[in-house]
């Protein structure tokens, strides 16, 4: 039996007891695909930052040479 104070705390903190449903098994291939996708996104972001920096430097150098 739960005490009234425990029930209030559970509701306040969003606690929910674990269900007895079987959990899905961990799929290593999906994790590897997710890591590969994150690396790809990271590479794209790094290239974008590098090219933006290079453009800013080129504009600055061209303004100094005028």
Secondary structure, DSSP 8 states (H G I E B T S, - for coil): ---HHHHHHHHHTT------S------HHHHHHHHHHHHHHHHHHHHHHHHHHHHHHHHHHHHHT-
